[in-house]
Amino acid sequence: MAAVKSTTARNLSLPWRRSGASWSGLSVLRTILVGVLLLLVVIPLVQLLLATLTDSGLQTWRQVIFGGIAPNLLWRPLRNSLMIGLLVGSGTVLLGGYLAWLVVMTDMPGRRLISTLASIPYIIPSFAIALAWMSLFRNDLVGGRVGLLPALGMPVPDWLAWGFGPILFTLLSHYSAIGFSLIAPAMATVNSELVEAAQMSGASRARVMRDIIFPIVTPALLSAALLSFANSVSNFAAIAILGLPVRFETLSTRIFGMIRIGQVERGYILTIILILIAAFVLWINHRLIGPRRAFTTLSGKGGRHQLQSLGKWRWPFFFSALAIGLVTTVMPLLTLLASSLARKTNSFAGGFTLHFWLGLSNPTIAQGQAGVLRHPQVLEAARNTIWLGLCVAFIASSLGLLIGYVTIRNRGSRLNRLIESLSYIPFFIPGIAFGAIYVAQFGRPIGPLPALYGTFLLLILSASIYNLPFTSQAGRAAMSQIAYELEEAASMAGAGFWRRLTDITLPLALRGIVAGAVLVFVKIARDLSLVVLLVTPTTSVLSVTAFHYASEGFTQFANAITVIIAFLSISVTLLVGRWEGSAQPWLSHKK
């Protein structure tokens, strides 16, 4: 009887069951969130679709799919996108899985070093690896200064300097960290007792890998493959740098080109096609790896994590993993840094200089361009990047926390499920496609509101909503750790809804929210695909500035800015990891 009374009192005291100010406060919050998500997520997406369903839009659909321009405008770029996506997705599983196996399941020396090197490529921009490749291998196919290796007299074939091959290597290096980050935790859940029992039964290592380890990590393998596929299909930066000079196009570069030259209807149609591809892939990921397809490997019984002995192969495996880490992480950054200091583009024969970093304007050098740390436009882009990152981190994290609050505190509400679904929609939209959506929606006046294209506000809105799936997930994770009883006690003491939210919920969730906000800041600092269609000369950011320098042949300036972005991204990410006290527990296991 006492238990029933306690439960009844508990239910009556829950903030979403109370009438009056508390219930009204939560209802107002839910209504505001639905309105924001409809305005900034659903309506722009619908407007993009409606813009292609007019009479001229339907005619453009026929031209894009069936017309004479279709092969060059749609089908060849689509084929290139799918080929890159398939190869990068499968390569990510192989490369990331190989490193995860060595770090998590073997006694290979230097596992912490390899783990760090395997995680860094996704932190740095993909165009950093592309610029490094171009600095090393660029030949004279498209004119301009050749790379370091051709300058030393080494012949570099066209397929190694431009197009499909370099793009594939760049994206595989960049997204291999996704495979490692997803597969390593899954492998850490494998109970060594299962492996030992199979080996005692006479199973070979190949049999153990095939019949025990592989089924357990299958969800992680599929997630890594499909997420890498979706990301590489929509990648813009690396393909624009290594592909556009030789007319190697994908859907993302075609969207950029069409909108830039004013063919907006064609650009919007390609955007819809790219969204459908990414959404279909991510839907497949959800269907294949749902909660009903999980493998139970952790239980109340004690389990051991026994490392597999590599014997005499410990050091050969280590050097192979170290080589992968050096090629995908260290060498690109060192190449960019050295190239930014070279007097002659992509050549060390003329010595080194700090002019491209600190030099004053000199008409005899780089058409009078000052060093990046003295150039007014670069400094303005740096200020814009910092302000954009701070504003987006604050807005996206605040919205994410509020979404997490209303969805966790009342899981059964249909309105809350709607909020959760709407907040996840941007995850299905590639960055350049999302930028195109906001060009379509806010590039013209809406009622009394002026056109926002070319304003800093448009950058903030688009980047904040684009990062909402990440911050809302972080908000739900933070809110799920805060017990209901704390708010119940405050409610019984007379605290209203907004008082409980600001004085209890926010301080307790602050640590996780701040960590997520800092990571959003880093993501914005290195992102190019989202903002490349939205920036103007007065609202440029560092990533776009580096891209423009690279496109105009100012290699040292582009590489210097890219080094700054990479250093900022890596430093902040590592500091956040240390501040959170996060660790990779499998690295502490001993044989």
JOPERA-V307898 format. One record per pair of residues at least 24 apart in sequence whose ideal C-beta (glycine too) atoms are under 7 Angstrom apart, sorted by the first residue. I is the first residue (numbers start at 1). J is the second residue. D is the distance in Angstrom with one decimal. If there is no record, write none. Layout:
{{I:J:D} {I:J:D}}
This chain:
{{10:488:6.8} {13:488:4.6} {13:491:5.6} {13:492:5.9} {14:484:6.7} {14:488:6.7} {15:487:5.7} {15:491:5.8} {15:497:6.1} {15:500:6.8} {16:409:6.0} {16:410:4.7} {18:491:6.9} {21:496:5.1} {21:497:6.4} {22:491:6.6} {22:496:6.2} {22:497:4.4} {25:496:6.7} {25:497:3.1} {25:498:5.6} {26:406:6.9} {26:497:5.9} {29:402:6.3} {29:406:6.1} {30:406:5.4} {30:415:5.5} {30:416:7.0} {30:419:6.7} {33:402:6.1} {33:403:6.2} {33:406:6.5} {33:419:5.3} {34:415:6.8} {34:418:6.7} {34:419:6.1} {37:419:6.6} {37:422:4.0} {37:423:6.3} {40:461:6.3} {40:465:4.8} {41:422:5.6} {41:425:5.3} {41:426:6.5} {41:465:6.1} {42:422:6.6} {43:441:6.9} {44:437:4.7} {44:438:6.2} {44:440:6.9} {44:441:3.8} {45:437:6.1} {47:440:5.9} {47:441:5.0} {48:268:5.6} {48:271:6.6} {48:272:6.9} {48:437:5.0} {48:440:4.7} {49:272:6.5} {51:265:7.0} {51:268:5.6} {51:440:5.6} {52:265:6.1} {52:268:5.2} {52:269:5.3} {52:272:6.7} {56:265:6.6} {57:265:5.5} {60:265:4.4} {60:266:5.9} {60:269:6.2} {61:269:5.9} {64:266:5.9} {64:269:5.0} {73:254:6.5} {73:266:6.7} {74:270:6.9} {76:249:6.8} {77:249:4.5} {77:250:5.1} {77:251:5.1} {77:254:4.8} {78:251:6.1} {80:248:6.7} {80:249:6.6} {80:250:4.9} {81:233:4.8} {81:250:4.4} {81:251:4.9} {84:167:6.4} {84:168:6.4} {84:171:6.6} {84:232:5.4} {84:233:6.9} {84:250:6.8} {85:229:4.2} {85:232:5.0} {85:233:4.1} {86:229:6.8} {87:168:5.8} {88:168:6.8} {88:171:4.8} {88:172:5.4} {88:175:5.9} {88:228:5.4} {88:229:6.8} {88:232:4.0} {89:225:4.2} {89:226:6.7} {89:228:4.6} {89:229:3.7} {90:225:6.4} {91:172:4.6} {92:172:6.6} {92:175:5.1} {92:176:5.5} {92:178:6.0} {92:179:4.1} {92:224:5.6} {92:225:6.5} {92:228:4.0} {93:179:5.5} {93:221:5.3} {93:224:5.4} {93:225:5.0} {95:172:6.7} {95:176:4.5} {95:179:6.3} {95:324:6.9} {96:176:5.0} {96:178:6.8} {96:179:2.1} {96:180:4.0} {96:183:5.6} {96:224:6.0} {97:179:6.1} {97:183:5.0} {97:221:6.7} {99:180:5.2} {99:321:5.8} {99:324:6.6} {100:180:5.2} {100:183:4.1} {100:184:4.0} {100:187:5.5} {101:187:6.6} {102:317:5.7} {102:321:5.3} {103:184:6.2} {104:184:5.2} {104:187:4.3} {104:188:5.3} {104:586:4.6} {105:187:5.7} {105:307:6.6} {105:308:5.5} {106:307:5.9} {106:308:4.9} {106:310:5.2} {107:307:4.5} {107:308:6.9} {107:309:5.5} {107:310:6.0} {107:314:6.5} {107:591:5.2} {108:310:6.0} {108:314:5.6} {108:317:5.2} {108:318:5.2} {109:314:6.1} {109:318:5.4} {110:318:5.4} {111:587:5.8} {112:587:5.3} {114:321:4.7} {114:322:6.8} {114:325:6.0} {115:584:5.9} {115:587:6.2} {117:325:3.0} {117:329:5.1} {118:177:6.3} {118:180:4.3} {118:325:6.3} {119:177:5.4} {119:180:6.5} {119:181:6.4} {120:177:7.0} {120:329:4.7} {120:570:6.3} {121:173:5.5} {121:174:5.3} {121:176:6.1} {121:177:4.7} {121:328:5.0} {121:329:5.5} {122:174:6.3} {122:175:6.8} {122:177:3.5} {122:178:6.1} {123:569:5.0} {123:570:5.5} {123:573:5.1} {124:526:6.9} {124:566:4.2} {124:569:5.9} {124:570:6.6} {125:237:6.6} {125:526:4.2} {125:528:6.7} {125:543:6.5} {125:562:6.7} {125:565:5.9} {125:566:6.7} {126:170:6.3} {126:171:6.6} {126:174:4.3} {126:235:6.1} {126:237:5.2} {126:238:4.6} {127:237:3.7} {127:238:5.9} {127:241:5.8} {127:528:6.1} {127:547:6.6} {127:562:6.8} {128:332:6.0} {128:336:6.3} {128:562:4.8} {128:566:5.2} {129:170:4.7} {129:173:5.3} {129:174:5.9} {129:332:4.7} {130:170:4.8} {130:237:6.7} {130:238:4.1} {130:241:4.3} {130:242:5.3} {131:241:6.5} {131:336:6.1} {131:550:6.0} {131:558:6.1} {131:559:5.7} {131:562:5.7} {132:332:3.6} {132:335:4.2} {132:336:5.2} {133:166:5.1} {133:169:7.0} {133:170:6.0} {133:242:6.7} {134:241:6.4} {134:242:6.6} {135:335:5.5} {135:336:6.9} {135:339:4.4} {135:346:5.3} {135:555:6.6} {135:559:6.6} {136:335:6.0} {137:161:4.9} {137:166:6.9} {138:346:6.7} {141:246:6.7} {142:245:4.5} {142:246:6.5} {144:553:5.4} {145:345:4.0} {145:346:5.4} {145:555:6.9} {146:346:6.5} {147:346:4.8} {148:346:5.1} {148:347:6.7} {151:346:6.1} {151:347:4.7} {162:242:6.1} {162:245:6.3} {162:246:4.3} {163:242:6.9} {163:243:6.0} {163:246:5.2} {163:248:4.5} {164:248:6.5} {166:242:4.6} {167:238:5.8} {167:239:5.6} {167:242:5.1} {167:243:5.7} {170:238:4.4} {170:242:6.7} {171:232:4.7} {171:235:6.0} {171:238:5.9} {173:328:4.0} {175:228:4.4} {175:231:5.9} {175:232:6.1} {176:328:6.4} {178:224:5.6} {178:227:5.7} {178:228:5.4} {179:224:4.1} {179:228:6.7} {182:220:4.6} {182:223:5.3} {182:224:4.6} {183:217:5.9} {183:220:4.8} {183:221:6.5} {183:224:6.0} {184:586:6.8} {186:216:6.8} {186:217:4.3} {186:219:7.0} {186:220:3.6} {187:217:5.7} {188:305:7.0} {188:585:6.7} {188:586:4.1} {189:216:6.9} {189:297:4.3} {189:298:5.8} {190:216:5.5} {190:297:6.4} {191:297:6.0} {191:303:4.2} {192:304:5.0} {192:305:5.6} {192:306:3.4} {193:303:6.4} {193:304:6.2} {196:306:6.7} {215:295:6.9} {216:295:5.1} {216:297:5.8} {219:289:4.4} {219:293:6.5} {219:294:6.9} {222:285:6.7} {222:288:5.4} {222:289:5.6} {223:285:6.0} {223:289:5.7} {226:281:5.4} {226:282:6.9} {226:284:6.3} {226:285:4.1} {227:285:6.9} {229:281:5.6} {230:278:4.7} {230:281:4.7} {230:282:5.8} {233:277:6.1} {233:278:6.5} {234:274:6.2} {234:278:5.9} {234:430:2.9} {234:431:6.4} {234:432:6.5} {234:433:6.8} {234:529:6.8} {235:529:6.8} {236:432:4.9} {236:528:6.4} {236:529:4.2} {236:532:6.4} {237:528:4.4} {237:529:6.4} {237:547:6.8} {241:550:5.9} {252:430:6.9} {252:432:4.9} {252:529:6.9} {255:432:5.6} {255:433:6.8} {255:436:5.8} {256:432:6.3} {256:532:6.4} {256:533:6.6} {259:436:6.1} {259:439:6.4} {259:533:5.9} {267:436:6.0} {268:436:6.5} {268:440:6.0} {271:433:4.5} {271:436:4.4} {271:437:6.9} {274:430:5.6} {274:433:5.1} {275:428:6.8} {275:429:5.4} {275:430:7.0} {275:433:5.2} {278:428:5.9} {278:429:6.9} {278:430:5.3} {279:428:4.1} {282:427:6.9} {282:428:5.5} {305:586:6.9} {305:589:4.5} {306:591:6.8} {307:589:6.3} {307:591:4.5} {333:563:6.9} {333:566:6.0} {336:559:4.3} {336:562:5.6} {336:563:5.1} {337:563:5.3} {339:555:6.4} {339:556:6.5} {339:559:4.8} {340:556:5.0} {340:559:4.2} {340:560:3.9} {340:563:6.1} {342:556:6.6} {345:555:4.8} {345:556:6.5} {346:555:6.3} {356:556:4.0} {356:557:5.8} {356:560:5.5} {357:560:5.7} {366:554:6.1} {369:554:6.6} {369:557:6.4} {372:557:5.8} {372:560:4.7} {372:561:5.6} {377:545:7.0} {378:545:6.1} {378:561:6.6} {381:540:4.8} {381:541:5.5} {381:542:5.1} {381:545:4.4} {382:542:5.9} {384:539:6.2} {384:540:6.5} {384:541:5.1} {385:525:5.7} {385:541:4.5} {385:542:4.6} {388:459:5.6} {388:460:6.5} {388:463:6.6} {388:524:5.8} {388:541:6.1} {389:521:3.9} {389:524:4.5} {389:525:5.4} {390:521:6.7} {391:460:4.9} {392:460:6.1} {392:463:4.4} {392:464:5.0} {392:467:6.5} {392:520:6.1} {392:524:5.2} {393:517:3.9} {393:518:6.9} {393:520:4.6} {393:521:4.5} {394:517:6.7} {395:460:6.8} {395:464:4.3} {396:464:4.5} {396:467:4.5} {396:468:5.9} {396:471:4.4} {396:520:5.5} {397:471:5.1} {397:513:5.2} {397:516:5.8} {397:517:4.0} {397:520:6.6} {399:468:6.2} {399:471:6.6} {400:468:6.5} {400:471:2.9} {400:472:4.4} {400:474:5.7} {400:475:3.9} {401:475:4.3} {401:478:7.0} {401:509:6.1} {401:513:5.5} {403:472:4.3} {403:475:5.6} {404:472:6.2} {404:475:2.7} {404:476:4.1} {404:478:6.2} {404:479:4.3} {405:479:5.4} {405:505:6.3} {407:476:6.0} {408:476:5.6} {408:479:4.1} {408:480:5.5} {423:468:5.3} {423:469:6.4} {423:472:4.3} {424:469:5.2} {426:465:5.8} {426:466:5.1} {426:468:5.7} {426:469:5.6} {427:469:3.9} {430:529:7.0} {431:466:6.9} {431:527:6.6} {431:529:3.4} {431:530:3.9} {432:529:4.5} {432:532:6.7} {432:533:6.6} {434:462:6.5} {434:466:5.2} {434:530:6.0} {435:462:6.4} {435:530:5.3} {435:531:6.7} {435:532:6.8} {435:533:4.0} {435:534:5.2} {436:533:6.0} {438:462:4.4} {438:534:6.5} {439:533:5.7} {439:534:6.9} {454:536:4.4} {454:539:6.7} {456:539:5.2} {458:534:5.8} {459:531:6.2} {459:534:5.6} {459:535:6.9} {459:539:6.1} {462:530:6.6} {462:534:6.1} {463:524:5.6} {463:530:6.3} {466:530:5.7} {467:520:5.1} {467:523:6.6} {470:520:6.8} {471:516:5.8} {471:520:6.4} {474:512:6.2} {474:513:6.6} {474:516:3.8} {475:513:6.9} {477:512:6.6} {478:509:3.9} {478:512:4.1} {478:513:5.9} {479:509:6.3} {482:508:5.1} {482:509:6.4} {515:576:5.3} {515:579:6.9} {515:580:5.1} {518:572:6.0} {518:576:4.8} {519:573:6.9} {519:576:6.2} {521:572:6.8} {522:569:4.9} {522:572:5.1} {522:573:5.7} {525:565:5.9} {525:568:5.7} {525:569:6.0} {526:565:5.4} {526:569:5.1}}
